[in-house]
Amino acid sequence: MLDRDGFRPNVGIILLNQKNQVFWGKRIRTHSWQFPQGGIDRGETPEQAMFRELHEEVGLQPEHVRIIARTRDWLRYEVPDRYIRRDARGHYKGQKQIWYLLQLTGQDWNLNLRATNHPEFDAWRWNDYWVPLDVVVEFKRGVYEMALTELARFLPRHDHRNRYLRSGMRARDHEGGVAEAMPGAGMELPPGATFEPDPQAGLHQPLEGKHAP
């Protein structure tokens, strides 16, 4: 389902633990790390898609999280041609996303990367909110910067650190978007997961697959 500009509606998820660290997943059979995300199906609201993707990718149910905030507007990124299926080139351009900031109210052991038969991740870790974005595939970094920056003001009050998004770049307000607050604003591996302590390892290897989700 594409809009008239060739962007597929999508949701992104920034999941916090009680230390304001964020969940990072390593895409299966690659060395690329990212936040959970996925497409919005026809007839779904962004929130419905978010809860579905949350379960499909990391095994969590709605009772395991609390919605803190979401971005007000769509954030877009274009996908390079080399990541797009040949039959989709010319009309598929990229993703437009609504991003959600969630607080984990469950436990680490509620996470399950094998909740479906088509896992997205084969490892995960908690990392600082302002993790350097060099671990993210290049064409997604701008959207990650915008989402993290827009939602940072809703972080629970116990974390006031002013961190860098990546070398030489401070978090800054992005143009036009103001996030919406939502009402009620030691690590254990889930089944089937492995742990990589350094997400920087192998970050220059390309993504696999037909195109990046």
VODREN-947429 format. One record per residue (C-alpha): residue in one letter; x, y, z. Coordinates in steps of 0.02 Angstrom, whole numbers. Example, Ala and Ser with C-alpha at 12.3 -4.5 7.8 and 13.67 -1.06 7.14 Angstrom:
NODE aa     c1     c2     c3
NODE  a    615   -225    390
NODE  s    684    -53    357
% end
This chain:
NODE aa     c1     c2     c3
NODE  m      0      0      0
NODE  l     87    157    -63
NODE  d     34    339    -56
NODE  r     31    442   -215
NODE  d    214    492   -188
NODE  g    273    311   -177
NODE  f    295    301     13
NODE  r    231    154    113
NODE  p    145    196    280
NODE  n    246    124    422
NODE  v    269    133    610
NODE  g    431    143    710
NODE  i    452     96    893
NODE  i    571    167   1022
NODE  l    557     52   1173
NODE  l    628    113   1339
NODE  n    676     15   1494
NODE  q    672     89   1669
NODE  k    844    168   1642
NODE  n    787    260   1485
NODE  q    893    143   1380
NODE  v    822     94   1211
NODE  f    795    -75   1132
NODE  w    907   -110    982
NODE  g    881   -264    874
NODE  k   1009   -341    756
NODE  r    928   -384    590
NODE  i    933   -570    561
NODE  r   1088   -630    468
NODE  t   1161   -454    454
NODE  h   1266   -337    560
NODE  s   1140   -193    551
NODE  w   1052   -134    709
NODE  q    887    -43    713
NODE  f    726     -6    807
NODE  p    573   -115    779
NODE  q    468    -53    633
NODE  g    344   -116    506
NODE  g    209    -75    380
NODE  i     32    -18    417
NODE  d    -91   -138    337
NODE  r   -247    -77    247
NODE  g   -382    -36    375
NODE  e   -260    -24    522
NODE  t   -230    131    625
NODE  p    -48    173    664
NODE  e    -75    120    845
NODE  q   -148    -48    793
NODE  a     -2    -76    676
NODE  m    120    -29    814
NODE  f     50   -159    935
NODE  r     49   -292    799
NODE  e    229   -257    749
NODE  l    281   -250    932
NODE  h    220   -428    955
NODE  e    282   -494    788
NODE  e    458   -424    806
NODE  v    494   -429    993
NODE  g    354   -536   1067
NODE  l    276   -403   1180
NODE  q     90   -382   1213
NODE  p     -1   -217   1249
NODE  e      1   -255   1436
NODE  h    192   -258   1433
NODE  v    211    -75   1380
NODE  r    145    101   1408
NODE  i    131    228   1267
NODE  i    221    387   1317
NODE  a    213    489   1155
NODE  r    209    482    966
NODE  t    269    594    827
NODE  r    137    714    765
NODE  d    177    701    579
NODE  w    246    573    457
NODE  l    435    559    448
NODE  r    500    500    280
NODE  y    654    414    212
NODE  e    696    357     36
NODE  v    764    183      2
NODE  p    910    172   -122
NODE  d    872     77   -282
NODE  r    992    -64   -238
NODE  y    879   -113    -91
NODE  i    718   -109   -193
NODE  r    650   -257   -289
NODE  r    671   -232   -474
NODE  d    484   -245   -506
NODE  a    450   -108   -378
NODE  r    574     19   -445
NODE  g    494    173   -518
NODE  h    343    175   -404
NODE  y    408    124   -231
NODE  k    510    265   -156
NODE  g    527    231     30
NODE  q    439    238    198
NODE  k    336    368    290
NODE  q    327    331    475
NODE  i    237    374    635
NODE  w    354    343    781
NODE  y    299    287    955
NODE  l    395    305   1118
NODE  l    351    161   1234
NODE  q    397    119   1414
NODE  l    424    -65   1452
NODE  t    316   -107   1603
NODE  g    349   -293   1589
NODE  q    514   -382   1612
NODE  d    659   -421   1497
NODE  w    606   -602   1492
NODE  n    441   -551   1410
NODE  l    542   -509   1253
NODE  n    539   -649   1125
NODE  l    622   -632    956
NODE  r    544   -796    899
NODE  a    362   -747    924
NODE  t    327   -784    739
NODE  n    398   -900    607
NODE  h    477   -750    518
NODE  p    590   -664    646
NODE  e    662   -493    606
NODE  f    803   -497    735
NODE  d    925   -627    797
NODE  a   1000   -525    940
NODE  w    955   -375   1046
NODE  r   1026   -258   1177
NODE  w    984   -106   1283
NODE  n   1083     48   1236
NODE  d   1091    232   1284
NODE  y    953    338   1208
NODE  w   1080    442   1111
NODE  v   1173    292   1042
NODE  p   1284    343    894
NODE  l   1184    318    735
NODE  d   1332    245    642
NODE  v   1259     74    690
NODE  v   1106    110    581
NODE  v   1101     85    393
NODE  e   1143    253    317
NODE  f    980    296    230
NODE  k    881    280    393
NODE  r    992    391    500
NODE  g    902    554    462
NODE  v    733    485    516
NODE  y    808    408    672
NODE  e    884    577    717
NODE  m    717    665    692
NODE  a    617    535    791
NODE  l    740    529    937
NODE  t    749    718    944
NODE  e    561    749    933
NODE  l    522    620   1068
NODE  a    668    658   1185
NODE  r    570    789   1283
NODE  f    450    653   1340
NODE  l    584    546   1421
NODE  p    548    508   1604
NODE  r    627    640   1715
NODE  h    762    533   1792
NODE  d    873    546   1637
NODE  h    933    722   1593
NODE  r   1092    680   1499
NODE  n   1129    786   1347
NODE  r   1204    663   1225
NODE  y   1261    669   1045
NODE  l   1166    581    907
NODE  r   1330    546    819
NODE  s   1502    622    812
NODE  g   1494    811    797
NODE  m   1304    824    794
NODE  r   1192    879    937
NODE  a   1010    836    950
NODE  r    906    975    874
NODE  d    723   1009    846
NODE  h    670    957    672
NODE  e    563   1071    568
NODE  g    375   1063    576
NODE  g    347    913    691
NODE  v    296    921    873
NODE  a    272    756    961
NODE  e    108    715   1044
NODE  a    108    654   1224
NODE  m      2    501   1254
NODE  p   -102    469   1411
NODE  g     -5    399   1557
NODE  a    151    465   1504
NODE  g   1051   -330   1701
NODE  m    985   -408   1539
NODE  e    905   -577   1504
NODE  l    897   -643   1327
NODE  p    731   -697   1252
NODE  p    709   -869   1174
NODE  g    813   -896   1018
NODE  a    920   -740   1042
NODE  t   1106   -712   1053
NODE  f   1192   -561   1127
NODE  e   1321   -453   1038
NODE  p   1399   -328   1159
NODE  d   1464   -215   1020
NODE  p   1337   -161    888
NODE  q   1475    -67    795
NODE  a   1551   -233    739
NODE  g   1528   -258    553
NODE  l   1417   -106    534
NODE  h   1478    -71    357
NODE  q   1408   -234    289
NODE  p   1253   -204    180
NODE  l   1077   -261    222
NODE  e   1014   -421    145
NODE  g    845   -453     69
NODE  k    730   -378    -60
NODE  h    720   -207     18
NODE  a    736   -133    189
NODE  p    571   -133    286
% end
